């Protein structure tokens, strides 16, 4: 179950050129990965038990992460750490992305999750 709707995705990621079908599939994946970034707390607690503030932060984080996956998903799925062709190389900047528990995302996503209080390691 996705923690965000296509309507919310279009609201929080205006101007996205992602098709509705791709966005819906990506929202499912993004929801799973956002839950992993929150140490499984969203599914454990249940969305219905979260506050309205937490639900909104989770929804935004899922939308931002879905957009991140749409833009960089192919590179993130590659087993290569970096590569170069004819003197041109590519790698992710550590200042722009966060990797936690095997999930790579943007700082914008982690900001939303930290504000929700669910991404803290201190909460049991």
C-alpha positions as CSV (number, residue, x, y, z in Angstrom):
1,X,0.0,0.0,0.0
2,X,1.4,3.4,-1.0
3,X,1.5,6.1,1.6
4,X,0.9,8.8,-1.0
5,X,-1.6,9.2,-3.9
6,X,-0.9,10.2,-7.5
7,X,-2.8,13.4,-6.7
8,X,-0.4,14.2,-3.8
9,X,2.6,13.3,-6.1
10,X,1.4,15.9,-8.6
11,X,0.9,18.4,-5.8
12,X,4.4,18.0,-4.2
13,X,6.3,17.3,-7.4
14,X,4.8,19.9,-9.8
15,X,6.0,19.7,-13.4
16,X,7.0,16.1,-13.2
17,X,7.0,14.5,-16.7
18,X,6.5,11.0,-15.2
19,X,3.5,9.1,-16.6
20,X,0.6,8.2,-14.2
21,X,1.4,4.4,-14.5
22,X,5.1,4.8,-13.7
23,X,4.3,7.3,-10.8
24,X,1.8,4.8,-9.2
25,X,4.3,2.0,-9.4
26,X,7.1,4.2,-8.1
27,X,4.9,5.4,-5.2
28,X,4.6,1.8,-4.1
29,X,8.4,1.2,-4.1
30,X,9.0,4.6,-2.5
31,X,6.6,3.8,0.3
32,X,8.4,0.5,1.0
33,X,11.8,2.3,1.0
34,X,10.5,5.2,3.2
35,X,9.3,2.6,5.7
36,X,12.8,1.1,5.7
37,X,14.3,4.5,6.3
38,X,12.0,4.7,9.3
39,X,13.1,1.3,10.6
40,X,9.8,-0.3,9.7
41,X,7.9,1.9,12.2
42,X,5.2,3.1,9.8
43,X,3.9,-0.5,9.1
44,X,4.5,-1.5,12.7
45,X,2.5,1.4,14.1
46,X,0.0,1.7,11.2
47,X,-0.7,4.9,9.3
48,X,-4.0,5.3,11.2
49,X,-2.2,5.7,14.5
50,X,0.1,8.4,13.3
51,X,-0.6,12.1,13.8
52,X,-1.9,14.2,11.0
53,X,1.5,16.0,11.0
54,X,3.4,12.7,10.7
55,X,1.1,11.5,7.9
56,X,1.7,14.6,5.9
57,X,5.5,14.4,6.4
58,X,5.4,10.7,5.4
59,X,3.3,11.6,2.3
60,X,5.7,14.3,1.3
61,X,8.7,12.1,1.8
62,X,7.2,9.3,-0.3
63,X,6.5,11.8,-3.1
64,X,10.0,13.3,-3.0
65,X,11.5,9.8,-2.9
66,X,9.4,8.6,-5.8
67,X,10.6,11.6,-7.9
68,X,14.2,10.8,-6.9
69,X,13.7,7.1,-7.9
70,X,12.1,8.2,-11.3
71,X,15.1,10.4,-12.0
72,X,18.0,8.2,-10.7
73,X,16.5,4.7,-10.3
74,X,18.4,3.2,-13.1
75,X,21.7,4.4,-11.7
76,X,20.8,3.4,-8.2
77,X,20.0,-0.2,-9.4
78,X,23.3,-0.6,-11.0
79,X,25.8,-2.8,-9.2
80,X,28.6,-0.5,-10.3
81,X,30.0,2.0,-7.7
82,X,31.2,4.3,-10.5
83,X,32.2,4.1,-14.2
84,X,33.9,6.1,-16.8
85,X,33.7,6.2,-20.6
86,X,36.2,8.1,-22.8
87,X,37.3,10.2,-19.8
88,X,33.8,10.9,-18.6
89,X,32.9,9.5,-15.2
90,X,29.8,9.6,-13.0
91,X,29.2,9.2,-9.3
92,X,26.7,10.5,-6.7
93,X,27.8,13.4,-4.5
94,X,27.8,12.5,-0.8
95,X,26.6,16.0,-0.1
96,X,23.4,15.5,-2.2
97,X,22.3,12.0,-1.2
98,X,21.9,9.9,2.0
99,X,22.2,6.2,2.2
100,X,20.8,4.4,5.2
101,X,20.0,0.7,5.4
102,X,20.8,0.1,1.8
103,X,18.3,2.8,0.6
104,X,19.7,5.9,-1.2
105,X,17.6,9.0,-1.2
106,X,17.8,12.8,-1.2
107,X,18.3,15.1,1.8
108,X,14.8,16.5,1.2
109,X,13.3,13.1,1.9
110,X,15.4,12.6,5.1
111,X,14.4,16.1,6.3
112,X,10.7,15.2,6.0
113,X,11.3,11.9,7.8
114,X,13.3,13.4,10.6
115,X,10.6,16.0,11.2
116,X,8.1,13.1,11.5
117,X,10.2,11.7,14.4
118,X,10.0,8.2,12.8
119,X,13.5,8.2,11.3
120,X,15.4,8.6,14.6
121,X,17.4,5.6,15.8
122,X,16.6,6.7,19.4
123,X,12.9,5.6,19.3
124,X,12.4,1.9,20.2
